[in-house]
Amino acid sequence: MLLSFFQLSLAIRNVWPKRMSLKAFIVLYMLLLLAGMPVTLLSCIPYGLFGILVAVCIYGLAACRDTASQNVCMGMIGCLLAVITDNFLAILMDILIPSALLNQQHFSFGISLIRVLLFYFITLFCGSLLKKILLSGKGVLHLQQTWYLIDAALLLLITIYLFDNLIPGQNGSFGRMIYNNVLHISGYLLVMLFLLLAMRRSYLEQIKTQAKQKALQDLQDYTHNLEAMYNSLRSFKHDYVNILLSLSGYIENCDMDELRDFFEDKIFPTKNLIDQGDYKLNQLGNISVLEIKSLLCAKMIYAHESGIDVTIDIPDRVDSFPIDTVDLARILGIFLDNAIEAALETETPQIGLNIIQNKDGVSIIISNCFRDNGVVLYKLKQKGFSTKSGHQGIGLSNVQKIISSYDNVLLETTMQCGYFMQHMELAA
């Protein structure tokens, strides 16, 4: 028994997606021994085999969450590979070695050792080949959902084989038939429940990872723009000294007419250049949440560089937001992207951002001018509807889905006097 489960653990280890440590291998071996007790001690062969299969799936889901779906699939493939390889070696030994030699103790031990070594190298070669084919990440195999579908299909096929071929005959008993079918379906549904929960967790983690990557990219853009603004300030300081030196010549000569002309023609026009470089980002310093601040900075800088008149009003310090910052970043990103695109369609594009901290929570208002195309407000929130050609129109519907998961968030959308406004209240 110990050798059989050692070989099974060895086969699973050789097809495992990632390198399995010695500690993880021992844990797998002990788990398989525990799950295989009904087979060896109670002679419950089909039930015990299904228990081993369930143990492999649970171990795959718990061992490494990043590759949980691949772990489950390769673990089941490892079980099949162990059975096929063991049967192949048994047939090969029966053909090549006379039965009289197998009865000799020393010779039998040597044959067993050679068999284990052959088992290891065969499963290692097949495992390397299978990993190269299945774990290449090409096509649909790079999607977690594809792996979960493969897991479900393998589980279905294996459980059908176990319960339809290894369970003792029903002997015409209607109750026995019902018992076998209920056991079959219950076992399959139990494992499917674990897979569905793992799939849901993987999907949520994928969304959070994408949102964090987006926030990191916005932070990098924010840092880059800050560096550009700092270099621009240094350049202006240098030019400012030259401007003072140029003025000093007219002042020393008391040539006020020439000074006036020089100021109006050369100095005063630089006011527009200075104003254009004023991104009005100073009030964003009142936001203490770094990922939200970086997102707003990146969007506002992009809007300003696109020629939009940006107005930011954050009078009080905002230390936190009463919802998950990943969800808030997704909502604000969608609102600001839509506001920028809509404002750019107008002759005088304008965007306003107001964030107000009060005793009841946080109020966020994003407004923008837009070109009125006669679109009814409620249609904008429908999935698939978009005023932009080539777009899927899922942004605002995703916002509605996120907000509906919170009891403390209220969103009011209005369109009036050529302005589109998103007013969101986050209750503490």
C-alpha positions, 0 to 999 in steps of 0.5 A: 500500500505504501509503495502504491501511494508513493508511486501515485504521489510520484506521478502527480509530482512529475506532471505538476505545473510548478516544481513541487518541494519535498515538504509539499510532496510529503503532504500530498503523500500523507493526504493520499494515504488518508484518502485511500484508507477505504480502498486498503482497509475497508475494501471499498474500492470505487468509493475509496478511489473517488475519495483519492480523486477528491483529495487530489482536487482539493490539494490542487486547489489549496496548494497554489491559488495562482495555478489552481485550475492547472493543478487540478487538471494535471493532478487528475492526469497524474492519477491516470498516468500512474495507473497506465504506467503501473499496468504497462510495467506489470504486463512488461514484467510478466512477459520478460521475467519468468514467474519462478524468478519472481518468487525468489526474495532477493531477485524480487526486491531487485525487480521491484526497485527496477520497476520503481525506477522505470516508473519514475523515469516514464512518468517524468518523461511523459510529465515533461511532454504533457507540461510542454504541450498543455502549459504552453499558454497558447490559444485558449489554454492561457484562460483560467476558465478553459482549465476549469472546463477541462477539469469538469470534463475530466471529473465527469469522465472519471467519476462515470467510469468509477461508479458505472464500472467498479461498483458491484452490480445492482442485482435487479434492486431498484433501491440499489440503483437509486443509491448508486446514482445518488452517490454518483451525482452527489460526489460529482456535484461536491467536486464541482462546487469546489471548482465553481468556488475556485473559479469565482475566486480566480475571477475576482482576483483577476479583476482586482489584479487588473485594477491594481495594475491600472492604478500602478500605471496611473501612478507611474504616469503621475510621477512622470508628469510631476517630473515634467512639471519640475523640469518646466519649473526649473526652466522657467526659473532660468528664463525668469532670471534672464527676463529680469536682466533684460528689464534692468537695461531699460530701467538703468537708462530710464527708457520707460517707453521702450520698457513698456513696449518690451513688457507688452510684446515679450513679457506679458504674453508669457502669462498665457504660457504660465497659465497653460502649465498650471494643471491646478493639481494642488488640491489633489494633495488633499486626497490621502489615498494614493491609488485614487490620487494617482488615478485622478492626477493622471486623468486630469493631466491627460484632460488638460493636455488634450485641451480641456479646461479642468476645474478641481475643487477639493477643499477638505482633506479626504483620508479614506473612502467608505468603499473598496478603493479598487471598485472606486478606482474602476468607477472614477476611471469610467466616469472620467474617461467618458467625461473626457471623450464627451467634452472633446466633442464640444467647441469649448471642452470643460470638466469639473471634479468636486470631492467634498468630505463631510460628517456623513461621508464623501460626496464626489461630483464629476461634470462635463460639457457634452454635445446633445444628440438627443440621447435619453438618459436611461439608455446610457446605463443599458449594457451594450448601448453606446453613443460612440461607434466601435464601442461595446457600451459596457462602462456605465452598466459595469458601474451600476453593477459595482454600485449595486453591491454596496448599500452605502453608495448613491448615484445620481446622473443628470443632464441639463444646460449642456452639462452631464453630471455624475453625483455619487454619495458615499455614506460613512 
